[in-house]
Amino acid sequence: KRNNNEDLQKLYDFLYDIMSSQHTIEKLTQAGMIEEFQEILLSF
């Protein structure tokens, strides 16, 4: 059986890495997506 908490942690780490990358943040901001990513992170 898969560990769902482990999967969630991996997803969270992945999203955190994205949010920690200034270059990525600039790209997302240009695309108007930064608010959506922040909402996803806050929903954890």
C-alpha positions in Angstrom: 0.0 0.0 0.0 1.3 3.4 -0.9 1.9 6.0 1.8 -0.3 9.0 0.9 1.4 11.2 3.4 4.7 10.5 1.7 3.2 11.4 -1.7 1.7 14.6 -0.3 5.1 15.5 1.2 6.8 15.0 -2.2 4.2 17.2 -3.9 4.6 19.8 -1.3 8.4 19.7 -1.6 8.0 20.1 -5.4 5.7 23.1 -5.1 8.0 24.6 -2.4 11.0 24.3 -4.8 8.9 26.0 -7.5 7.9 28.9 -5.2 11.6 29.2 -3.9 12.9 29.8 -7.4 12.9 33.5 -8.2 13.2 32.8 -11.9 10.1 30.5 -11.8 8.2 33.1 -9.7 8.9 35.7 -12.3 7.7 33.4 -15.1 4.5 32.6 -13.2 3.9 36.2 -12.4 4.2 37.1 -16.0 1.7 34.3 -16.8 -0.7 35.5 -14.0 -0.4 32.2 -12.2 1.4 33.1 -9.0 -1.8 33.6 -7.0 -3.0 30.2 -8.0 0.2 28.5 -6.8 0.1 30.4 -3.6 -3.5 29.2 -3.0 -2.4 25.6 -3.7 0.4 25.9 -1.1 -1.9 27.5 1.4 -4.4 24.7 1.0 -2.0 22.1 2.5 
